[in-house]
Amino acid sequence: MSNKKRTNAEFFIVSDDAFGGWKSAEQDFSKFMKFMTLNAGTFNITKELSFFLCLTFPDIRGAVKVLDVAADGADAFELRVDLLKEWTDEFIGEQIALIRRHSDLPIIFTVRTKSQGGRFPDNDLQGAFDLLLLGLKHQCEFIDVEVLDSKCETFLRLYDSLVKIKGRSHFIASFHDFSGTAIWDQSIPGGLGLPVQNCVVMSDKYLQLHPFGDSIKLVGKANSLADNFALHRFVNHTVPSLGMKPVKPLIAINMSMVGQLSRALNTYMTPVTHPSLPVSAAPGQLSVKQIHETRTLLGLIPSKKFFLFGFPIAHSMSPTMHNTGFRTIGLPHNYSVSESSDFSHVKAVLAETMKEKTFGGASVTIPHKESVIKSNILSKLSDAAAKIGAVNTITVSANGEELFGDNTDWLGIRKAILKRVGGVEEFHVIGAVIGAGGTARAACFALQSLNAVILRVWNRTAPKAEALAAEFGGEHVTELENLLDGSALASNPVHKPTLLLVVSSVPGASQADFDIDGLFTCANADAPVGSVGVFVEMAYRPRQTKIIEYLRLVERSNISWSCVEGVEVLVEQGLEQFSRWTGRTAPRKGIEDAVYANYK
């Protein structure tokens, strides 16, 4: 037996520079190890409404450019291994690695047999389980296990071999009936009018699948609209009456066009398609957008109002960002600017929409980020908002009666930086903040989260810089050109490469008299050769601020600088807001395209 046969884990390295090179491979491996070693029990998705996208490409390599668009609103990818052009270990390992390289969504590893609507041979149970074992070794978060004969000795033996290395992976015990004879509820006619003994009784199938999965997937074929009503009764009445413990998540849907209603009503991990995919994985499959639109027509998704509170905000890109997101995944909501410098206006709008039960959430910008905390209208603050002392995001409780305050500015800063450097573990991190307002507080919090061992703050008003630095355990400097001088750069006891992270939170128009050359010349003179720097601009008007223009024109010998435009941070924090408000992963590509197309 080879060493490969004995291993319980496998990691495939995509080292092609076209897909990110070795730095990206290191990030991929970090995610792989985190899942494998995290002591958090069986993986699951616990959203109120969840979807997985069924990938039907014969080779992911030629499809990576559409993955981010195809995944709009989805919570996981299903890799249909049976539809791949090759079933070799190496090829499948590469497919998994490519998905992980281009998305953080979990993977459902599926080998669908011909009798279940796939392409893998029905008579090769050993081969199918060998592939499932490969999915486990690659640490796929979900493994789809077909249960066709729960008493078959070969099946039970092979299933036990999977369980031995299951780890945190979530088993979906699945069964698909393509005969059209499924009976969901024996009190409602179904099964083509055949005798029960000639039909597939789904309650029996549920009992057979229950021991083998962390969740259960039952798929029938609707012959009439009544089959959807029978399925609905099965989920809400029959399954609870069976009394099976523990209660497990259930995917229950009907195939065919007339069965599409069941897909809209299913709430846990509904399989979905997307127009960018070559084919749908099953008859009647819908997109996330179509399901949201259907649920809206059925009254299951009420239209909500979202706002931006602040002044001046007439030219904000936030409405473009969020309304694009809503439209892209079919949500009926609307985001609008509610401009006023008077906080009593904010309170009035919140009171009215909370009373109407139409309030969905809000963004908060100057001058209200701190006022919203002092006003006592929020029932709870996130840890980040409490530490930062500023709220830029308001969410509402599920019952519509309480308001919560959060801050996503720091996450926008953090994510933009990590896109440039991958991880910070290998660096000696030095953080610096220009400004001392509410956004500067978020910057300090973000830099601390990135393991900054030194944090320095400069502001025109020295007492404000001093107070901010003291609160976050940093130090203030009196001259901008000394923000990154030798006293900050000299101490590096761990002898790691130096990473300088600089965040400017002052308006672009206020940078005209900054000694920018002095700041970066001083930093370059004192920094070790091979240092890396990331400058984050929080101002997004103008797009090219004076500091960004300077860094892009002037080359430095000791520090390799990259720049983050303010509009990018705006988008990153907005994507976080969108997810908090809707419970859906924001459609990044569509939002980014809309923002940059409309940015002036």
C-alpha positions as CSV (number, residue, x, y, z in Angstrom):
1,M,0.0,0.0,0.0
2,S,1.4,3.4,-1.0
3,N,1.8,6.3,1.4
4,K,-0.9,8.2,-0.5
5,K,-3.3,5.4,0.3
6,R,-2.6,5.7,4.0
7,T,-2.8,9.5,4.3
8,N,-5.9,11.1,5.8
9,A,-5.4,14.5,4.1
10,E,-4.3,15.7,0.7
11,F,-3.6,19.3,-0.5
12,F,-3.2,20.2,-4.1
13,I,-1.0,23.2,-5.0
14,V,-2.0,25.4,-7.9
15,S,1.3,27.0,-8.5
16,D,0.5,28.5,-12.0
17,D,1.1,32.3,-11.9
18,A,-2.1,32.7,-13.9
19,F,-3.9,31.7,-10.7
20,G,-2.0,33.7,-8.2
21,G,1.4,32.0,-7.7
22,W,3.0,30.7,-4.6
23,K,1.7,33.5,-2.3
24,S,-1.8,32.4,-3.1
25,A,-0.9,28.8,-2.5
26,E,0.2,29.7,1.0
27,Q,-3.1,31.3,1.7
28,D,-4.9,28.3,0.3
29,F,-3.0,26.0,2.6
30,S,-3.7,28.2,5.6
31,K,-7.5,27.9,4.9
32,F,-7.1,24.1,4.4
33,M,-5.3,23.7,7.8
34,K,-7.7,26.0,9.6
35,F,-10.6,23.8,8.6
36,M,-8.9,20.6,9.4
37,T,-7.5,21.6,12.8
38,L,-10.3,23.8,14.1
39,N,-12.1,22.0,17.0
40,A,-15.5,23.3,16.2
41,G,-17.6,20.1,15.4
42,T,-19.3,19.2,12.2
43,F,-19.4,22.0,9.7
44,N,-22.8,23.4,8.9
45,I,-24.6,26.5,7.5
46,T,-27.2,27.8,9.8
47,K,-28.8,30.7,7.9
48,E,-32.6,31.0,7.8
49,L,-32.4,30.6,4.0
50,S,-29.4,29.0,2.3
51,F,-28.4,27.9,-1.2
52,F,-25.7,25.9,-3.0
53,L,-24.6,26.5,-6.6
54,C,-24.3,23.3,-8.6
55,L,-21.2,23.5,-10.8
56,T,-21.7,21.7,-14.1
57,F,-18.4,22.5,-15.8
58,P,-16.3,19.6,-17.1
59,D,-13.2,21.6,-16.1
60,I,-13.1,24.4,-13.5
61,R,-9.9,25.8,-15.0
62,G,-11.7,27.3,-17.9
63,A,-14.5,28.7,-15.7
64,V,-12.8,30.5,-12.9
65,K,-13.6,33.9,-14.3
66,V,-17.4,33.3,-13.9
67,L,-17.2,31.7,-10.4
68,D,-17.6,35.0,-8.6
69,V,-20.6,36.0,-10.7
70,A,-22.2,32.6,-10.7
71,A,-22.0,32.5,-6.9
72,D,-24.1,35.6,-6.4
73,G,-26.1,35.0,-3.2
74,A,-25.0,31.3,-2.8
75,D,-23.6,29.8,0.4
76,A,-21.7,26.9,-1.1
77,F,-20.5,25.3,-4.3
78,E,-21.4,21.8,-5.3
79,L,-18.6,20.2,-7.3
80,R,-20.3,17.6,-9.4
81,V,-17.4,15.2,-9.7
82,D,-19.4,12.9,-12.0
83,L,-19.6,15.7,-14.6
84,L,-15.9,16.3,-14.7
85,K,-14.0,15.3,-17.8
86,E,-11.5,13.2,-15.7
87,W,-11.9,11.3,-12.5
88,T,-8.2,11.0,-11.6
89,D,-7.0,12.0,-8.1
90,E,-4.7,14.7,-9.5
91,F,-7.4,16.3,-11.7
92,I,-10.0,16.3,-9.0
93,G,-7.5,17.7,-6.5
94,E,-6.8,20.6,-8.9
95,Q,-10.5,21.3,-9.4
96,I,-11.0,21.6,-5.6
97,A,-7.9,23.8,-5.3
98,L,-9.1,26.1,-8.1
99,I,-12.4,26.6,-6.4
100,R,-10.7,27.4,-3.1
101,R,-8.3,29.8,-4.8
102,H,-11.1,31.9,-6.2
103,S,-13.7,31.6,-3.5
104,D,-14.1,31.2,0.3
105,L,-17.4,29.4,-0.1
106,P,-17.5,25.8,1.2
107,I,-17.5,22.9,-1.2
108,I,-20.1,20.1,-1.5
109,F,-18.3,17.1,-3.0
110,T,-20.8,15.0,-5.0
111,V,-20.5,11.9,-7.1
112,R,-24.0,11.4,-8.6
113,T,-24.7,8.0,-10.1
114,K,-26.7,7.4,-13.3
115,S,-29.8,6.1,-11.5
116,Q,-29.8,9.3,-9.4
117,G,-29.5,11.7,-12.4
118,G,-25.7,11.7,-12.7
119,R,-23.1,10.1,-14.9
120,F,-21.1,7.8,-12.6
121,P,-21.7,4.1,-13.2
122,D,-24.4,2.5,-11.0
123,N,-22.4,-0.7,-10.7
124,D,-19.2,0.8,-9.3
125,L,-20.0,1.4,-5.6
126,Q,-16.3,1.0,-4.7
127,G,-15.3,3.5,-7.3
128,A,-17.8,6.1,-6.1
129,F,-16.7,5.7,-2.5
130,D,-13.0,6.0,-3.5
131,L,-13.9,9.4,-4.9
132,L,-15.8,10.4,-1.8
133,L,-12.8,9.4,0.3
134,L,-10.8,11.7,-1.9
135,G,-13.2,14.5,-1.1
136,L,-12.7,13.9,2.6
137,K,-9.0,13.9,2.3
138,H,-9.2,17.3,0.5
139,Q,-11.2,18.6,3.5
140,C,-14.4,19.4,1.6
141,E,-16.9,20.8,4.0
142,F,-19.8,18.7,2.7
143,I,-19.8,15.2,1.3
144,D,-23.0,14.0,-0.5
145,V,-23.5,10.3,0.3
146,E,-26.1,8.5,-1.9
147,V,-28.1,6.0,0.2
148,L,-29.8,3.6,-2.2
149,D,-29.8,0.4,-0.2
150,S,-29.2,1.1,3.5
151,K,-28.9,-2.7,4.3
152,C,-26.3,-3.5,1.6
153,E,-23.2,-5.0,3.3
154,T,-20.9,-3.4,0.8
155,F,-22.4,0.0,1.3
156,L,-22.2,-0.3,5.1
157,R,-18.6,-1.4,4.9
158,L,-17.6,1.5,2.6
159,Y,-19.6,4.0,4.6
160,D,-17.8,3.0,7.7
161,S,-14.5,3.6,5.9
162,L,-15.6,7.2,5.3
163,V,-16.7,7.8,8.8
164,K,-13.3,6.9,10.1
165,I,-11.7,10.0,8.5
166,K,-14.8,12.2,8.5
167,G,-13.3,14.9,10.6
168,R,-15.4,18.1,10.5
169,S,-17.0,17.3,7.1
170,H,-20.8,17.3,6.9
171,F,-22.4,14.3,5.4
172,I,-25.6,14.9,3.3
173,A,-27.5,11.6,3.0
174,S,-29.3,11.8,-0.4
175,F,-31.9,10.1,-2.5
176,H,-33.4,11.1,-5.8
177,D,-36.5,9.6,-7.3
178,F,-36.7,10.0,-11.1
179,S,-39.6,7.5,-11.6
180,G,-42.2,10.1,-10.7
181,T,-43.8,7.6,-8.2
182,A,-42.8,9.4,-5.0
183,I,-45.4,9.8,-2.4
184,W,-44.6,12.6,0.0
185,D,-47.9,12.4,2.0
186,Q,-50.2,9.5,1.8
187,S,-53.2,11.7,2.7
188,I,-52.7,13.5,-0.6
189,P,-52.9,11.7,-4.0
190,G,-49.5,11.2,-5.7
191,G,-47.3,8.5,-7.3
192,L,-49.2,8.6,-10.6
193,G,-52.2,6.9,-8.9
194,L,-50.3,3.6,-8.5
195,P,-50.6,1.3,-5.5
196,V,-48.4,2.3,-2.6
197,Q,-46.3,-0.8,-2.9
198,N,-45.3,0.3,-6.4
199,C,-44.3,3.8,-5.3
200,V,-41.4,5.4,-3.5
201,V,-42.7,6.4,0.0
202,M,-40.6,9.3,1.1
203,S,-41.3,8.9,4.8
204,D,-39.7,5.4,4.5
205,K,-36.7,6.9,2.7
206,Y,-36.3,9.6,5.3
207,L,-36.1,6.9,8.0
208,Q,-33.5,5.0,6.0
209,L,-31.4,8.0,5.4
210,H,-31.5,9.5,8.9
211,P,-28.6,7.4,10.4
212,F,-26.2,8.2,7.6
213,G,-26.3,12.0,7.3
214,D,-25.8,15.1,9.3
215,S,-28.5,16.4,7.0
216,I,-30.9,14.6,4.6
217,K,-31.7,15.4,1.0
218,L,-34.8,13.9,-0.6
219,V,-35.7,14.8,-4.2
220,G,-38.8,13.7,-6.1
221,K,-40.4,14.5,-9.4
222,A,-43.5,16.6,-9.5
223,N,-46.3,15.5,-11.9
224,S,-48.7,18.1,-10.8
225,L,-48.9,21.2,-8.5
226,A,-50.5,18.9,-5.8
227,D,-47.1,17.2,-5.4
228,N,-45.6,20.4,-4.1
229,F,-48.4,20.7,-1.5
230,A,-47.8,17.1,-0.5
231,L,-44.1,17.9,-0.1
232,H,-44.8,20.9,2.0
233,R,-47.0,18.8,4.3
234,F,-44.3,16.2,4.5
235,V,-41.7,18.7,5.7
236,N,-44.0,20.5,8.2
237,H,-46.1,17.6,9.5
238,T,-44.9,14.1,8.4
239,V,-41.2,14.5,9.4
240,P,-41.9,16.0,12.9
241,S,-44.5,13.2,13.5
242,L,-41.8,10.6,12.9
243,G,-40.0,11.7,16.0
244,M,-36.5,11.0,14.8
245,K,-33.7,12.3,17.0
246,P,-31.6,14.3,16.6
247,V,-33.6,16.6,14.4
248,K,-31.6,17.1,11.2
249,P,-31.6,19.7,8.5
250,L,-33.7,18.6,5.5
251,I,-33.5,19.4,1.8
252,A,-36.8,18.4,0.2
253,I,-37.6,19.4,-3.3
254,N,-39.4,18.3,-6.5
255,M,-37.8,18.2,-9.9
256,S,-39.5,19.3,-13.2
257,M,-40.9,22.7,-14.1
258,V,-44.1,22.2,-12.1
259,G,-41.9,21.3,-9.1
260,Q,-40.2,24.7,-9.1
261,L,-42.6,26.0,-6.3
262,S,-41.0,23.4,-4.0
263,R,-37.6,24.9,-4.7
264,A,-38.8,28.4,-3.7
265,L,-40.3,27.0,-0.5
266,N,-37.3,24.9,0.6
267,T,-35.2,26.8,3.2
268,Y,-32.1,24.7,3.8
269,M,-29.4,24.4,1.2
270,T,-31.6,24.7,-1.9
271,P,-29.6,23.6,-5.0
272,V,-29.5,26.5,-7.5
273,T,-28.2,27.3,-11.0
274,H,-27.0,30.5,-12.7
275,P,-27.3,31.8,-16.3
276,S,-23.5,31.7,-16.6
277,L,-23.3,27.9,-16.2
278,P,-23.3,25.6,-19.2
279,V,-26.4,23.6,-18.1
280,S,-28.5,23.2,-15.0
281,A,-27.8,20.2,-12.8
282,A,-31.4,19.1,-12.6
283,P,-34.8,19.7,-14.3
284,G,-36.5,22.8,-13.0
285,Q,-33.5,24.3,-11.2
286,L,-33.8,28.0,-10.4
287,S,-31.3,30.7,-9.7
288,V,-31.0,32.5,-6.3
289,K,-32.5,35.6,-8.0
290,Q,-35.5,33.6,-9.3
291,I,-36.1,32.0,-5.9
292,H,-36.0,35.4,-4.1
293,E,-38.4,36.9,-6.6
294,T,-40.8,33.9,-6.2
295,R,-40.7,34.1,-2.4
296,T,-41.4,37.9,-2.7
297,L,-44.5,37.2,-4.8
298,L,-45.6,34.6,-2.2
299,G,-45.3,37.2,0.5
300,L,-42.3,35.4,2.2
301,I,-39.9,38.3,1.7
302,P,-41.3,41.7,2.6
303,S,-39.9,44.8,1.0
304,K,-37.6,46.8,3.4
305,K,-36.3,50.3,3.4
306,F,-32.6,51.0,3.9
307,F,-31.0,54.4,4.5
308,L,-27.7,56.4,4.5
309,F,-27.8,58.9,7.4
310,G,-25.3,61.8,7.3
311,F,-24.3,65.2,5.8
312,P,-23.1,65.9,3.1
313,I,-24.0,62.7,1.3
314,A,-25.9,63.8,-1.9
315,H,-23.2,62.2,-4.1
316,S,-22.6,59.0,-2.1
317,M,-22.0,55.8,-4.0
318,S,-23.8,53.8,-1.3
319,P,-27.2,53.7,-3.0
320,T,-25.6,52.5,-6.3
321,M,-23.8,49.8,-4.3
322,H,-26.6,48.4,-2.3
323,N,-29.5,48.8,-4.8
324,T,-27.3,46.9,-7.3
325,G,-26.8,44.2,-4.8
326,F,-30.6,43.9,-4.1
327,R,-31.4,43.8,-7.8
328,T,-28.7,41.3,-8.7
329,I,-30.0,38.6,-6.3
330,G,-33.7,39.5,-6.6
331,L,-34.4,41.1,-3.3
332,P,-37.3,43.7,-3.2
333,H,-35.6,46.2,-1.0
334,N,-34.6,49.9,-1.6
335,Y,-31.7,52.0,-0.3
336,S,-31.9,55.7,-0.3
337,V,-30.0,58.8,1.0
338,S,-31.6,60.5,4.0
339,E,-29.5,63.7,4.3
340,S,-29.4,65.9,7.3
341,S,-26.9,67.2,9.8
342,D,-29.5,67.2,12.6
343,F,-29.6,63.9,14.5
344,S,-33.3,64.4,15.3
345,H,-34.0,63.7,11.7
346,V,-32.3,60.3,12.0
347,K,-34.4,59.5,15.1
348,A,-37.6,60.5,13.3
349,V,-36.9,58.3,10.3
350,L,-36.0,55.3,12.5
351,A,-39.1,55.8,14.6
352,E,-41.4,56.0,11.6
353,T,-40.0,53.0,9.7
354,M,-39.7,50.9,12.9
355,K,-43.4,51.6,13.6
356,E,-44.3,50.6,10.0
357,K,-42.1,47.4,10.3
358,T,-40.4,48.5,7.0
359,F,-36.9,49.4,8.4
360,G,-34.3,47.0,7.1
361,G,-31.0,48.7,8.1
362,A,-28.9,51.8,7.7
363,S,-25.4,53.2,7.0
364,V,-24.3,56.0,9.2
365,T,-21.6,58.5,8.3
366,I,-20.4,61.9,9.6
367,P,-21.6,63.7,11.6
368,H,-23.7,60.9,13.2
369,K,-21.3,58.0,13.8
370,E,-20.8,58.8,17.5
371,S,-24.2,60.5,18.1
372,V,-26.0,57.3,17.3
373,I,-24.3,55.7,20.3
374,K,-24.9,58.5,22.7
375,S,-28.6,58.7,21.7
376,N,-29.4,55.4,23.4
377,I,-31.6,54.3,20.5
378,L,-29.5,51.1,20.1
379,S,-30.2,48.0,22.2
380,K,-26.7,46.6,21.7
381,L,-23.3,47.4,20.2
382,S,-21.0,44.9,18.6
383,D,-17.6,44.6,20.3
384,A,-15.9,46.4,17.4
385,A,-18.4,49.3,17.5
386,A,-18.0,49.6,21.3
387,K,-14.2,49.6,21.1
388,I,-14.0,52.0,18.2
389,G,-16.7,54.3,19.7
390,A,-18.4,54.8,16.4
391,V,-21.3,53.1,14.5
392,N,-21.5,53.0,10.7
393,T,-24.0,50.2,10.4
394,I,-27.5,49.8,12.0
395,T,-29.2,46.4,11.8
396,V,-32.6,45.4,13.1
397,S,-33.6,42.3,15.1
398,A,-35.6,39.5,13.5
399,N,-38.8,40.6,15.3
400,G,-38.3,44.1,14.1
401,E,-38.3,45.6,17.6
402,E,-34.6,46.3,18.4
403,L,-31.8,48.1,16.7
404,F,-28.1,47.0,16.9
405,G,-25.0,49.1,16.2
406,D,-22.0,47.7,14.3
407,N,-18.9,49.0,12.6
408,T,-17.7,47.6,9.2
409,D,-15.2,50.4,8.4
410,W,-12.4,48.5,10.2
411,L,-13.3,45.3,8.2
412,G,-13.1,47.3,4.9
413,I,-9.6,48.5,5.9
414,R,-8.5,45.0,7.0
415,K,-9.8,43.2,4.0
416,A,-8.2,45.7,1.6
417,I,-4.8,45.2,3.2
418,L,-5.0,41.5,3.3
419,K,-5.8,41.4,-0.4
420,R,-2.3,42.9,-0.9
421,V,-0.2,40.9,1.5
422,G,-2.2,37.7,2.1
423,G,-1.4,37.2,5.7
424,V,0.5,39.2,8.3
425,E,2.0,36.3,10.3
426,E,5.3,36.4,8.5
427,F,5.8,40.2,9.1
428,H,6.9,42.6,11.8
429,V,3.9,44.9,11.5
430,I,4.1,48.7,12.1
431,G,0.9,50.7,11.9
432,A,0.4,54.4,11.4
433,V,-2.8,56.5,11.2
434,I,-3.1,60.0,9.8
435,G,-6.1,61.8,11.5
436,A,-7.9,61.3,14.8
437,G,-11.6,61.3,14.0
438,G,-14.1,58.4,14.0
439,T,-12.6,56.8,10.9
440,A,-9.2,57.0,12.4
441,R,-10.5,55.0,15.4
442,A,-11.7,52.3,13.0
443,A,-8.2,52.4,11.4
444,C,-6.5,51.9,14.8
445,F,-8.8,48.9,15.6
446,A,-8.1,47.4,12.1
447,L,-4.3,47.7,12.5
448,Q,-4.4,46.2,16.0
449,S,-6.3,43.2,14.5
450,L,-3.4,42.9,12.0
451,N,-0.9,42.4,14.8
452,A,0.7,45.8,14.6
453,V,3.4,45.8,17.3
454,I,3.8,49.6,17.0
455,L,0.9,52.0,16.4
456,R,1.6,55.7,15.7
457,V,-0.9,58.5,15.2
458,W,-0.5,62.0,13.8
459,N,-3.2,64.7,13.6
460,R,-3.0,68.5,13.1
461,T,-4.7,68.8,16.5
462,A,-2.0,67.2,18.7
463,P,-4.2,66.6,21.8
464,K,-6.7,64.5,19.7
465,A,-3.9,62.4,18.3
466,E,-2.4,61.9,21.8
467,A,-5.8,60.9,23.2
468,L,-6.5,58.4,20.4
469,A,-3.0,56.9,20.5
470,A,-3.3,56.5,24.3
471,E,-6.7,54.8,24.0
472,F,-5.4,52.2,21.6
473,G,-2.0,51.6,23.3
474,G,-0.1,53.6,20.7
475,E,2.0,56.7,20.5
476,H,1.4,60.1,18.9
477,V,3.9,62.0,16.8
478,T,4.0,65.8,16.5
479,E,5.4,66.0,12.9
480,L,3.9,64.1,10.0
481,E,7.4,63.4,8.5
482,N,8.3,61.5,11.7
483,L,5.3,59.2,11.6
484,L,7.5,56.4,10.2
485,D,11.0,57.5,11.3
486,G,13.8,55.4,12.7
487,S,12.4,55.2,16.2
488,A,9.4,53.3,14.8
489,L,11.4,51.1,12.4
490,A,14.4,50.2,14.5
491,S,12.9,47.6,16.9
492,N,12.4,44.3,15.2
493,P,13.5,41.6,17.7
494,V,11.9,38.7,15.7
495,H,13.9,39.6,12.5
496,K,10.9,39.2,10.2
497,P,10.4,41.3,7.1
498,T,8.9,44.7,8.0
499,L,5.4,45.5,6.9
500,L,4.3,49.2,7.1
501,L,0.6,49.8,7.2
502,V,-0.5,53.5,6.8
503,V,-4.1,54.6,6.9
504,S,-5.1,58.2,6.1
505,S,-8.5,59.3,7.4
506,V,-8.4,62.9,6.4
507,P,-10.3,64.4,3.5
508,G,-8.5,64.5,0.1
509,A,-8.8,68.3,0.0
510,S,-7.0,68.6,3.4
511,Q,-3.8,66.9,2.1
512,A,-2.7,69.9,0.0
513,D,-0.2,71.2,2.6
514,F,1.0,67.8,3.9
515,D,4.8,67.1,3.8
516,I,4.2,63.8,1.9
517,D,7.7,63.7,0.5
518,G,9.2,64.1,3.9
519,L,7.0,61.3,5.4
520,F,7.9,58.7,2.8
521,T,11.5,59.8,2.3
522,C,12.1,59.5,6.0
523,A,10.4,56.1,6.1
524,N,12.4,54.8,3.2
525,A,15.7,55.9,4.6
526,D,15.2,54.1,7.9
527,A,13.3,51.0,6.7
528,P,15.2,47.7,6.2
529,V,15.8,46.7,2.5
530,G,12.9,44.4,1.4
531,S,10.2,46.1,3.5
532,V,6.6,46.0,2.3
533,G,4.2,48.9,2.6
534,V,0.5,49.3,2.1
535,F,-1.1,52.8,2.1
536,V,-4.9,52.9,2.7
537,E,-6.7,56.0,1.6
538,M,-10.1,56.4,3.3
539,A,-11.1,59.5,1.3
540,Y,-12.7,58.6,-2.0
541,R,-13.1,62.0,-3.5
542,P,-11.0,62.7,-5.5
543,R,-10.3,59.1,-6.4
544,Q,-6.6,59.9,-6.8
545,T,-5.7,61.8,-3.7
546,K,-2.4,63.7,-3.4
547,I,-0.8,60.9,-1.3
548,I,-1.8,58.1,-3.8
549,E,-0.5,60.2,-6.7
550,Y,2.8,60.6,-5.0
551,L,3.3,57.0,-4.1
552,R,2.5,55.9,-7.7
553,L,5.0,58.3,-9.2
554,V,7.9,58.0,-6.8
555,E,9.9,54.7,-6.6
556,R,11.5,53.7,-3.3
557,S,14.5,51.5,-2.9
558,N,13.8,50.0,0.5
559,I,10.0,49.8,0.7
560,S,7.7,48.3,-2.0
561,W,4.4,50.3,-1.6
562,S,1.0,49.4,-2.8
563,C,-2.0,51.7,-2.5
564,V,-5.7,51.1,-1.6
565,E,-8.1,53.7,-3.0
566,G,-10.9,55.0,-0.7
567,V,-13.5,53.7,-3.1
568,E,-12.2,50.1,-2.6
569,V,-12.6,50.4,1.2
570,L,-16.0,51.9,0.7
571,V,-17.0,48.8,-1.3
572,E,-15.4,46.3,1.1
573,Q,-17.2,47.7,4.1
574,G,-20.4,48.0,2.1
575,L,-20.2,44.3,1.2
576,E,-20.0,43.5,4.9
577,Q,-23.1,45.7,5.5
578,F,-25.0,44.0,2.8
579,S,-24.4,40.6,4.3
580,R,-25.4,41.7,7.8
581,W,-28.7,43.2,6.5
582,T,-29.7,40.4,4.1
583,G,-28.1,37.3,5.4
584,R,-26.8,36.7,1.9
585,T,-23.2,36.9,0.6
586,A,-23.1,40.1,-1.4
587,P,-22.7,39.9,-5.2
588,R,-19.2,41.4,-5.3
589,K,-18.6,41.5,-9.0
590,G,-21.9,43.2,-9.9
591,I,-21.5,45.7,-7.1
592,E,-17.9,46.6,-7.9
593,D,-18.8,47.0,-11.6
594,A,-21.7,49.3,-10.8
595,V,-19.7,51.5,-8.4
596,Y,-16.7,51.9,-10.6
597,A,-18.9,52.6,-13.7
598,N,-20.7,55.4,-11.9
599,Y,-17.8,56.7,-10.0
600,K,-16.9,60.3,-10.9
